[in-house]
Structures are given as structure tokens and as C-alpha cells.
Amino acid sequence: MSPFRIDLHVHTRETSFCGRTEGRLVAELYKKAGYDGIVITDHYNKGFFRRLPTGLTWAEKIDHFLRGYRNAREEGEKIGLTVLLGIELKFNDSPQEFLIYGLDEAFLIKYPELYKMGIKKFRNFSKELPPPTEILIYQAHPFRPGLTPAPSELIDGIEVYNGNPRQNSNNQLAFAYARQHKLRMISGSDFHRLPDLARGGVILPTAIQSNQDLIRLLKRNEGIQLITNSYTPFSFLRLATAFVNLLKKLIGIRSQRCDRLR
């Protein structure tokens, strides 16, 4: 069986308002970068749904949420890239964010407003799901400034390598924490814009086609290689980003943040 290269942390412009690249282009870029698949993990939080027009049903709100994923999946089907659905879930009571794998469109419609639960209630909820539904919970970038790792019993693993070049994710601390608590480890690019492309992900021992395949291999946790591409396309990228942010602050322009609305 051939190994399968997949990025587990990817955002789209249509849904994540901090994203800069539309779903179709995201799929095309990852195919050209030599990946076999991606998981679209757009930001799922109170802020996103609060910005939608009033009067929508929950199913209609989910239609809005799924635009980036559906566009990426449609393009992926044309070019031979597997595109799976996940979410980056932030609860109302904490700035922590969690990558959720194994869910599908029907799941998001059936179980509304997951962000109201909190991680402990959500962990219990995940264990009580009727078969064959099964989801896994990985904490994203747990050691960024202002964040702390969740109790190990409430998660299935953590993102030990986050490739976003504009953030200090303290990946070495995440790796040490995962080893100490014997947690499963994953890597992701945290893709939002072009410089983030192909900076993370995992190489699975066999090809996958579905969420069930992904869950099975992540649970088995054997023969998975982490992609940790720390190369920054422009060596001055982080410095330039900091300069632009400082300039905006001085002239009173606020930068968009993924976690601005809660």
C-alpha cells in the first residue's frame, strides 16, 4: 500500500473569516504540492453563526458553514484529491480550540450549537454517540500564548506541530506534553493563506477515502509520520507581519482575528 499525505488543519475563505483562500483553490494548491488529501477544519464558534442573517434555521446556517468545504470537495473530486470534513471547535467558556474528526454534514445538522457544551460535556457526549458514529478530539496549538492544554482525559490527542508561520505555537512544548501524557500526536499546516501551504500534516501508512478510514488509522496510531516543514517561503514573513500589525495599531486599524467574535 502506498503512503498517503494529508493535511489535518486547513481553513477556507468562504467560512473562516480569517482565511484568505477559497476552497477550490485550496484543493488545487494542495494537489500541486503533492498531497493526497486535506481535512477542511473551518472555525466553528459562536462568532461565525452570530454573523449570519437572522431568521435562518439551523440547517440553513450549516449550509453557510459548509460552503468552503463543499467547494474544496467538489474541486477535489475533479482533480483526485480526497477532501474530508472536520471542524476547529471553540467553546464559549474558553479560548482553547479543538480539531474534531469523524463528523459529517448530517452530524452538524443533527447536533446544533456544539460550542455551548464546553470540553468536559463534549467529551462525555462524544463517548455516548450511537454507532457507527465516532469522533476524535485533538487540541489545536495548546501552547500558544494565552492558551493551556486541556486535561489529557478529555482529549484523544494534540497537535504537536502547528505550521502557521504567523503564530508562536511553541510546538516543542506541545510535543513534550503529548509524550508525558501518552497522547496521540498530529501535525497540521493551519492553512489560511498562501505562505501556510504544505507546512504540516501527516503521512498515513495506507490510502484513505472516508472519515471512517481516517478515524481507524488515527486510533491505531501506527506507522504515522508527522510532516514538520518549518520552511517559511519568505524569511522576513513573521517580521513583516509584526510590522504591519504594529502599523495598523498605530493608525487605528484592527486586524481580523479568527477568535475575535465569541
C-alpha positions as CSV (number, residue, x, y, z in Angstrom):
1,M,0.0,0.0,0.0
2,S,1.2,3.5,-0.8
3,P,1.6,6.1,1.9
4,F,-1.0,8.9,2.0
5,R,0.0,12.5,2.6
6,I,-2.8,14.5,4.2
7,D,-3.1,17.9,6.0
8,L,-5.3,17.8,9.0
9,H,-5.7,21.5,9.6
10,V,-6.9,23.6,6.7
11,H,-9.2,26.7,6.5
12,T,-11.1,28.3,3.7
13,R,-12.0,31.9,2.9
14,E,-15.7,31.2,2.5
15,T,-16.2,30.1,6.1
16,S,-13.2,31.1,8.3
17,F,-13.3,34.9,8.1
18,C,-9.5,35.0,8.9
19,G,-9.0,32.8,5.8
20,R,-7.7,34.3,2.5
21,T,-8.0,31.4,0.1
22,E,-11.2,29.9,-1.4
23,G,-11.9,26.2,-1.1
24,R,-11.5,25.4,-4.8
25,L,-8.1,27.0,-4.9
26,V,-7.1,25.3,-1.6
27,A,-7.7,21.9,-3.1
28,E,-5.8,22.8,-6.3
29,L,-2.8,24.1,-4.3
30,Y,-2.6,21.0,-2.1
31,K,-2.8,18.7,-5.1
32,K,0.1,20.6,-6.8
33,A,2.0,20.4,-3.5
34,G,1.9,16.6,-3.7
35,Y,-0.7,15.9,-1.0
36,D,-3.3,13.1,-1.4
37,G,-5.9,14.7,0.9
38,I,-6.9,17.5,3.2
39,V,-9.3,17.9,6.1
40,I,-11.2,21.2,6.0
41,T,-11.4,22.4,9.6
42,D,-13.1,25.8,9.4
43,H,-13.7,27.7,12.6
44,Y,-16.9,26.6,14.3
45,N,-17.7,29.0,17.1
46,K,-20.4,31.3,18.3
47,G,-19.0,34.3,16.4
48,F,-19.4,32.6,13.0
49,F,-23.0,31.8,13.5
50,R,-23.8,35.1,15.1
51,R,-22.7,36.9,11.9
52,L,-25.2,35.1,9.7
53,P,-28.6,36.7,8.7
54,T,-31.3,36.4,11.3
55,G,-34.2,34.1,10.9
56,L,-32.2,31.2,9.4
57,T,-32.9,27.6,10.5
58,W,-30.0,25.6,11.9
59,A,-29.8,23.6,8.7
60,E,-29.6,26.8,6.7
61,K,-26.8,28.0,9.0
62,I,-24.9,24.8,8.5
63,D,-25.3,25.3,4.7
64,H,-23.4,28.6,5.1
65,F,-20.8,27.0,7.3
66,L,-20.1,24.2,4.7
67,R,-19.5,26.4,1.7
68,G,-15.8,26.3,1.8
69,Y,-15.7,22.6,2.5
70,R,-18.1,21.8,-0.3
71,N,-16.2,23.9,-2.8
72,A,-13.0,22.2,-1.9
73,R,-14.6,18.8,-2.1
74,E,-16.1,19.4,-5.5
75,E,-12.7,20.5,-6.8
76,G,-11.0,17.6,-5.1
77,E,-13.3,15.1,-6.9
78,K,-12.2,16.6,-10.2
79,I,-8.5,16.5,-9.6
80,G,-8.1,13.4,-7.5
81,L,-7.7,14.9,-4.0
82,T,-9.5,13.4,-1.0
83,V,-11.3,16.2,0.9
84,L,-12.8,15.3,4.3
85,L,-14.8,17.4,6.7
86,G,-13.7,18.4,10.2
87,I,-14.1,21.5,12.4
88,E,-12.0,23.6,14.6
89,L,-14.3,24.0,17.6
90,K,-14.1,26.7,20.2
91,F,-16.4,26.6,23.2
92,N,-18.0,29.7,24.7
93,D,-16.3,29.2,28.0
94,S,-12.6,29.0,26.9
95,P,-10.2,30.3,24.2
96,Q,-9.0,26.7,23.6
97,E,-9.6,25.3,20.2
98,F,-10.1,21.6,19.3
99,L,-9.8,19.8,15.9
100,I,-12.7,17.4,15.6
101,Y,-12.5,14.5,13.2
102,G,-15.1,11.9,12.1
103,L,-18.2,14.1,11.7
104,D,-20.2,14.7,8.6
105,E,-22.8,17.2,7.3
106,A,-25.7,15.2,8.9
107,F,-23.9,15.3,12.2
108,L,-23.6,19.0,12.2
109,I,-27.3,19.4,11.4
110,K,-28.4,16.9,14.0
111,Y,-26.4,18.3,16.9
112,P,-26.7,22.1,16.9
113,E,-24.6,24.7,18.7
114,L,-21.8,22.4,19.8
115,Y,-19.9,25.5,21.1
116,K,-22.2,25.8,24.0
117,M,-21.1,22.5,25.6
118,G,-17.6,23.0,27.0
119,I,-14.9,20.4,26.6
120,K,-15.9,18.2,29.5
121,K,-19.5,17.9,28.4
122,F,-18.4,17.5,24.8
123,R,-16.1,14.6,25.8
124,N,-18.9,12.8,27.5
125,F,-21.2,13.5,24.5
126,S,-18.6,12.0,22.1
127,K,-18.5,8.8,24.1
128,E,-22.2,8.4,24.0
129,L,-22.7,8.7,20.3
130,P,-24.6,5.8,18.7
131,P,-22.5,3.6,16.4
132,P,-21.2,3.8,13.8
133,T,-20.7,7.4,14.6
134,E,-17.3,8.0,16.2
135,I,-15.4,11.3,16.6
136,L,-11.9,12.1,17.8
137,I,-10.9,15.3,19.7
138,Y,-7.4,16.8,19.2
139,Q,-6.5,20.1,20.9
140,A,-5.0,22.5,18.4
141,H,-1.9,24.5,19.2
142,P,-2.3,24.1,23.0
143,F,0.7,26.2,24.0
144,R,0.2,29.4,22.1
145,P,0.4,32.5,24.3
146,G,-2.8,32.7,26.4
147,L,-3.7,29.0,25.9
148,T,-3.2,26.0,28.1
149,P,-3.5,22.3,27.4
150,A,-6.8,20.5,28.3
151,P,-6.8,17.7,30.8
152,S,-5.5,14.6,29.0
153,E,-8.5,12.6,29.8
154,L,-10.7,14.9,27.9
155,I,-8.9,14.7,24.5
156,D,-7.7,11.9,22.2
157,G,-4.5,13.7,21.2
158,I,-2.9,17.1,20.5
159,E,-1.5,19.0,17.6
160,V,2.2,18.8,18.4
161,Y,3.2,20.7,15.3
162,N,1.3,23.7,14.0
163,G,2.9,25.1,10.8
164,N,1.3,28.6,10.8
165,P,4.2,31.0,10.3
166,R,2.5,34.0,11.9
167,Q,1.9,32.3,15.2
168,N,4.2,31.2,18.0
169,S,2.7,27.8,18.8
170,N,5.5,26.6,21.0
171,N,5.4,23.2,19.2
172,Q,8.2,21.8,21.4
173,L,6.1,22.2,24.5
174,A,3.1,20.5,22.8
175,F,5.4,17.6,21.8
176,A,6.7,17.2,25.3
177,Y,3.2,17.4,26.8
178,A,1.9,14.7,24.4
179,R,4.8,12.4,25.3
180,Q,4.4,12.9,29.0
181,H,0.7,12.1,28.9
182,K,0.9,9.4,26.2
183,L,-1.4,11.3,23.8
184,R,-1.7,10.7,20.1
185,M,0.2,13.3,18.1
186,I,-0.7,15.0,14.8
187,S,0.6,17.9,12.7
188,G,-1.2,20.5,10.6
189,S,-0.4,23.5,8.5
190,D,-3.2,25.6,10.0
191,F,-3.5,26.9,6.4
192,H,-5.2,30.3,6.0
193,R,-3.3,31.8,3.1
194,L,-0.6,31.0,0.5
195,P,2.5,31.1,2.8
196,D,0.9,28.4,5.0
197,L,0.7,25.8,2.2
198,A,2.1,22.3,3.0
199,R,3.8,23.3,6.2
200,G,2.3,20.4,8.2
201,G,0.2,17.3,8.1
202,V,0.7,13.5,8.4
203,I,1.8,10.7,6.2
204,L,-0.6,7.7,6.8
205,P,0.6,4.2,6.1
206,T,-2.2,3.5,3.7
207,A,-4.6,5.5,1.5
208,I,-8.0,6.6,2.9
209,Q,-11.2,7.7,1.3
210,S,-13.5,8.5,4.2
211,N,-13.8,9.8,7.7
212,Q,-14.1,6.3,9.0
213,D,-10.8,5.4,7.3
214,L,-9.2,8.4,9.0
215,I,-10.6,7.6,12.4
216,R,-9.4,4.0,12.1
217,L,-5.8,4.9,11.3
218,L,-5.6,7.7,13.9
219,K,-6.9,5.4,16.6
220,R,-4.5,2.6,15.6
221,N,-1.7,5.2,15.7
222,E,0.9,3.1,14.0
223,G,3.2,4.0,11.1
224,I,2.0,7.6,11.1
225,Q,4.7,10.2,10.2
226,L,4.5,13.8,11.1
227,I,5.1,16.5,8.5
228,T,7.1,19.3,10.1
229,N,8.1,21.7,7.4
230,S,9.3,24.8,9.2
231,Y,10.5,26.5,6.0
232,T,9.0,30.0,5.7
233,P,8.6,31.0,2.0
234,F,9.8,34.5,2.8
235,S,12.4,34.6,5.6
236,F,11.1,38.0,6.7
237,L,7.4,36.9,6.8
238,R,7.0,37.0,10.6
239,L,8.9,40.3,10.9
240,A,6.9,41.8,8.1
241,T,3.6,40.6,9.7
242,A,4.6,42.1,13.0
243,F,5.5,45.4,11.4
244,V,2.2,45.6,9.5
245,N,0.2,44.8,12.7
246,L,2.1,47.5,14.6
247,L,1.4,50.0,11.8
248,K,-2.3,49.1,11.9
249,K,-2.4,49.6,15.6
250,L,-0.7,53.0,15.4
251,I,-3.2,54.2,12.8
252,G,-6.2,52.6,14.5
253,I,-6.9,49.7,12.1
254,R,-7.8,46.4,13.8
255,S,-6.7,43.2,12.2
256,Q,-9.2,40.4,11.7
257,R,-8.7,37.5,14.2
258,C,-10.2,34.1,14.0
259,D,-11.2,34.3,17.7
260,R,-12.5,37.9,17.7
261,L,-16.1,37.0,18.0
262,R,-17.2,34.7,20.7
